[in-house]
Structure formats: C-alpha cells, structure tokens
Amino acid sequence: MNRPGGTTRVPRFGAAPSRVTAAIVLVVIGLVFAVPLVALAQFTFRQGTEGSLTFAHYTAIADPVNAATYQPVFDGLGASLLIAVIAVAIVLLVLLPAQVITALRYPRLRRVLEFVCIVPITVPVVVLVVGFIPVYQVVAQVFGSDAWTLSFAIGIIALPFAFRPIAAAITAMDMAVLSEAARSLGASWWTVTWRVLLPNLRRGITAACFLTITVVLGEYTLASFLSRTTFQTALVLVQQTDPYVAAIFSLGALVFGFVLLVVIGRIGARRTGEKESA
C-alpha cells in the first residue's frame, strides 16, 4: 500500500505478541532451562541423603588423596581440548577456504558444498559410528589409537554447526565486489584474504570455532563406541564412584558452553553496532 508521501507500507501478517505475552514466553523458557541447572548445582552441594549443603565435594577435587580417583576426568578433559584444537584447525584450514573459494570462483557449487556439510546432522551418530569403525581400524594402524584421532570423525560431525555461521557471514557481505575492488587497487590475493575478507568474516569464524569446541566437549557416542577416553566418557567412569564430582564437571561444561554462546552473541551485537555507526 502506497502512502501520500510516497513511502511503501509493508503488509504484516498475523498479530505481533504483546509485551506481556513475550515476557511470559521468556519466563517459561527460562524456567525450562534454569530449573535443571539449579537442581544440578544444588546436587553438587548436597551431603548424602541428609539434605545438608557442603563444599566438601568441591574441595575433594583438589585433595591429593583423591588424585587417582579423579585423574581420568583431567586426562579426558585434556584429550577433549586437544581434539577441539585439531577440529578447529580442520574448520579453519579446510572448511573456511572451501567456502571462500566456492563463493568467489564457483558459486554454482555452493549448494553442493552446503549439502555435503549438512548431511552429517541428518544421520544419527550411531549410524556414523558403524561407518567409522572400519576407517578407524586403518587410522589406528597409521596414527595409533590415541584419543586425538577422534578429531577426524568429530570434525565431520561438527561440519553442520561450523558451516552455517561462516555461510551467514559470507552472505552478509558482497565478497566478489570487495575482492575485485581490492585487486583493482593492486592488492595480491594474500592481502585480499588477510586484510579484506577475513576481517569481515571474523564474526562467522569465531562462532564456528566456538560451536565446534562445544560439539567436541559434548560428544560421547563416538568416543564410547570407538573406545577412546574423552571428557564425557571419563565423567561416566568417575560417576560410578563419585556422582557429585561428575556433576560438578558436568555443570562446569554447561556453564562453559553457555559462556561461549554469550560471547558469540556479544561479538555479533558489537559488529552490528559498528556497522550502524559507520
């Protein structure tokens, strides 16, 4: 519909929720997420079946007497962090160049690349493990059977989560125009990549790396079926002897994942503010 002033009024479909409705929805969703976390946090302070609260479970982690009991958790955490570093390297050195080259040189292959990267999320991890077992028999002969070798399989599982943020950042910028403008000013492809493309893709790259780390820290099925010790499998092992400490580490992993998501949101908000001010 055209107004007398010449502006076009975009039609709206449906009724927007009121502030009260939006507040109620947010409160309900917040409770759904907060209640289990609060219950888990309360469990870490509980003293047996008496219901009293204590910090003894937290201090027990630093007690040298319990070092042998809790050592599998720290070993698994170290293995998961190493896997996360390698998985992030796969995202930065394989997925990111593939998306950039596809956007610049082969735009018709964008759908093909998207399909290949999204497929792992449509297949259950248990089914993927069946295909990974014969592959990892060869991997064990070549690289050994250490936990870090899981980074190849987890890197495939993390592809859908890493692909979307980078693809959104590429879509938000006119990569072809920026690269051609820089090239016309005499910049080499190395300069175009480091000085023009990567700074504009920083938000998507950061989100992809953080989501990959979150996937690695939460992955259990692969490590369990392939008999590797990671953070999640170590928690299951320690839970059999001390469920309180396992709950403490689980709570810490959840808080860490939440912090990563908040950081991603803050980076996105800052980038949006910079664009509006510019």
N, C-alpha and C positions, 0 to 999 in steps of 0.2 A: 504494500500500500504506500502511495506517494503522499507526502505531506505538502502543504502550500509552500514551505521553504525549500522544497526540492530534495529533502532527505528521504531515504527509503526506510520504511519501518519493517523490520524483520519479524514475520509472524512467529508466535510462540505456541507450542503445542503442549497441552497439559497445564496443570496448575503447579506452580512452584511451592514447595513446602514452607510453612511459616517458620518463624524463629523458634517457636515453642516445639513444633514437630521435629525440627532439626536438632534441637537440644536434647529432646527425648531419645532420638535415634542414637546420637553420640553417646549419651549416658549409658544406654543399653549395651551398645557395642563396647564401650569402655569397661563395663562390668564383666562382660563375657571374657575379655582378655585379662582384666585385673584380678578377678576372684581366684582363678587357678594359680596365678603368680603369687598372690598374697598367701594363699594356702601353702604353696611350696616354700615360701620364705618362712612362714610360721613353723613348718615342719622341721626346718633346719635348726631351729632354736629349741625344739621340744626335747624334754628329758624323759625318755621312756614312755610308759603309759600313765604317768602321774599327771601330765599336763603342765608341769612347771617349765619355765623357759631358762635357758642357759647358753653361754657362749662356749661351752666345753667342746662342742663339735668343731668349731672354727679354730680353737687353739690346738686341737688334736692334729690338725693338718701340719702345723709347724713343729710338732713334738718329734724329736729324733727317734723315740721308741717306735713310732708308727711309720717310720720311713719305708720299711719294706712293704707294709700293707698298702700304702698309697702310691708307691713308686710306679705301678702300671699306669696310673692316671697321668702322671707327669711325662712318662715315656710316650703314652698315646697322644698327649697334647703336643709334645714336640714333633711327633710324626705327622700329626694333622697340620701343624703350622708349616712344616716342610712341604707337605703336599699342596697346601694353599699357595705357597710361593711358586711352586712349579706350575700349578694350574693357572695362576695369574700370568705367569710368563707365557703360557700357551695362548691365553687370551690376547696378550699384547703383541706377541710375535707371529701369531698365525691368524687369529680371527680378525683383529683390527686391520692388518694390512689387506686381508682378503676383502673386507667390507669397503675400505677406501679405494682399492683398485677397481672393484666392481662398480662403485659409484662414479668413478672418473672415466674409466675406459670401457667397461662392459655393463652398461645399465640394464640391458636386456636380461642379463643373468642374475639380477637382483632377486627375483622371485625364486630362482633355483637355489641360490645361496640361502635364502630365508627358509625354504622348505627343508633343506639339509640340516640347518641349525635348529629348527623347531621340532624335527622328528623325535629326538630323544625324550622330549617331555610327553609325547603321546604313547610311548612304550613303557610298561611297568619295569621298574628297576630289576625285579626278579627275573623277568624275561631277558633283559640285557645281560644279566649275570650268566645265564646259560650260554650266551654267545661269547662272553668274555673268558669263560673257563678254558677253552682250547687255546685262545690267544695268549692267555697268561701262562700257559704251560711253556710256550715259546719264550715269553718275556722273562720267566724265571730262569731259563737256561742262558739267556743273553745277559740280563741285568741283575739276576739274583731275585730273591723273594722278599726283599725288604719292603717296608710299608710305603716308601716313597713311590714305588712303581704304580701304586693306585692312582697317581696323578693323571696318568694317561686316560684311564676309564672315567675318573671323576671330571676330568676336563671335558669329556664328551657330554656327560650329564649336565654340566654347567653351561653348555653352549646356549640353550634357550634363554637362560637368565642373563647371560652376558651379551647376547646378540641384540636384544630389544633396546637397552639404553643407548648403545652405540648407534643403532639404526635410527632411533629418535633424534639423536644429536645430528646425524648426517642429514636427515630430512629437514631439520630446522634451519640449516644453513645451505646456501647455494654454493656447493663445493666446486662445481665446474667453473662458475664465474670467478670465484676468489682465486682459484689456482691459475686460471688463464690470465687474470689481471696481474698476478704476481710474476708469472712467466714473461708477460709483455714488458715488465719493468726490469727484466734481466735476471730475475732470481732463478737459481737452479732448483731442480726437483727436491734436493735435500733441504734447501732453505724454505721452499714452499711447504714441505711437510712439517718441519720443526717450528717455523715462525708464523705460519698461516693456518694450516689445517689442525694440527694437534692442539693449539690453544683454544680453538673454537670447539673442539671435541672433548675438552677436558672434563666437562660435567658427565658426559656419557661414559667416558673411560673410567672415571672414578666410581661411578655407580656400578659399572660392570665388574670392576675389581672387587668392590665390597660385597656384591651379591655372590661372586664366586667364592670368596672367603666364607661367607655364611653357608653356602651349599657344602663346602668341604667340612666345616666343623659339625654339620648336622648329618652327614652321610654315615649310615650304619650298615645298610644291606650289603653293599659291595664288600666292605671290609669283613663282614661276618662270613659271607659265603666264600670269599677268596682267602680266608684265614689270615688276615692281616690285623695288626694291632694299631688301632687309631683311638682318638679321643672317645668316641661313642662306644666302641667295643670295650675299652678299658673301664668306662663307667658301669657297664653291665657286669663286668667282672668284680669290681670293687663293691657294687651294690649287694652282692651276695654276703659280704662280710660286714659292711658298714653302710647302710642305706642313707644315713644322714650326710655323710661326706659326699656320696654320689649326688644327692640332691643339691648340695652346696655348689658343686661344679656345674651341674645342670642349670641351676639358677644363674650362675655367672656367665654361662654360654648364652642364655636367653637375653640377659642384660647387655652382653657384648653385641649380639645381633641387633637389639633394639637401638643401641648407640650408633651402630653403623647406618641403620636406616635414617636416624635423625640427622646424621652428618650428611647423608645423601640429600635429604630434604633441605638442609640449610645451604648446601652448595647450590642446589637448584634455585632457591629463593634469592641468594646473593647474585647469581648470574642474571636472573630475571630483573632484579633491581638495577644492575649495571646497564642492561640494555635499555630500560626505560629512562634512566638518567642521561644516557647517550642520545 
